[in-house]
Amino acid sequence: MAQRSAEELFHELQGESHAGFVAIHVPVQHSPAGVPYLTAPGVVLLARPQTNLQGLATFLEGFDPSYHFDEYVADPTALPDGAQLCKVAGQTCYLSFGPRRTPNAQARRYFDHLKASRHGSVLEHATFSFFVYGISRSLTHELIRHRAGFSYSQTSQRFVDGRTLRFVERPEYRQDEQLHRLFLQRIERAAAEYAELSEYLLARQQAGDPLLSAEARTDLRKRVQQCSRSLLPNETEAPLVVTANARAWRHVIEERTAPHAEIEIRELLVRIFVCLALVDPILFGDYTLERLPDGTYSVRTPYEKV
């Protein structure tokens, strides 16, 4: 299998970087009737660790000067904030702040040893948050099954009306003219039926239907939308914000980018991995990208299940 670097794939996907925050965007397409849809996941890094060791100085100076603990914060080699945070956490376990500690210049060796020993709890200190779009409702139903170390906030079809309705075309449909044509017909029909049903429910509501009535304006809208959403297909777009620690991200990347994983969720996690590998190559640099026979990618590491 051909291998690629995370940086190569990031540029191939036309990734963007702004002040240390990365994103991979995808353009919005439109059906002949103007219904918007997307053909791949978009990922935007919203948050990453910010680490400053200067506050440790007073604590370190409180030990016998012969230990030279006070030199810890003066390490001349800068690390990515996530790796620096996890390294401090790991070295706190043994109070390894003196000259015999592993310095930042050898951080890769330090983390390789942690990963090989499966001391993964240290990696739980660093968290990364992504805004994700261009993903289907069926994908998010699989993704949110990963709970340990993860937090989610997802667009609600009950709180959001049809003005922002978009759909997601699966990879299989993009490669087959007939499947693509059927997809376009299906989303145009779904959008039209959603609008028609919402209009009818609104008329019923205004006529005083007790099942659709409410006092607050927001509740009035929800009564209509919670009913209209029942006919939306699994390929409806479902944006979300997802936060996870580095250990949890490693677990889901390994599981969901494996060759046997579902192809849509594999595309998403490969893009998230690429972003993570660029912003913190110490925590995620042990992975390699392997091109699969179908043109998609899998992510492999010698340090699984850390």
Protein Blocks (a to p, Z undefined) as FASTA:
>chain_A
ZZddfklmmmmnopaceehiacddddddddfkopacdfbdcdddfbdcdddfklmmmmmm
mpcfklommmmmmofbdcdfklmmmmmmmmmmnopabfkbccfklmmmmmmmmmmnopak
lmmmpccddddehiafklmmmmmmpmghpacddddfklpcfklgccdddfklmmpmklmm
mmmmmmmmmmmmmmmmmmmmmmmmmnopaklgcfblklmmmmmmmmmmmmpcfklccddd
ddddfklmmmmmmmmmgfkbcfklmmmmmmmmmmmmmmmmmlmmmpccdddfkopacddd
fbghZZ
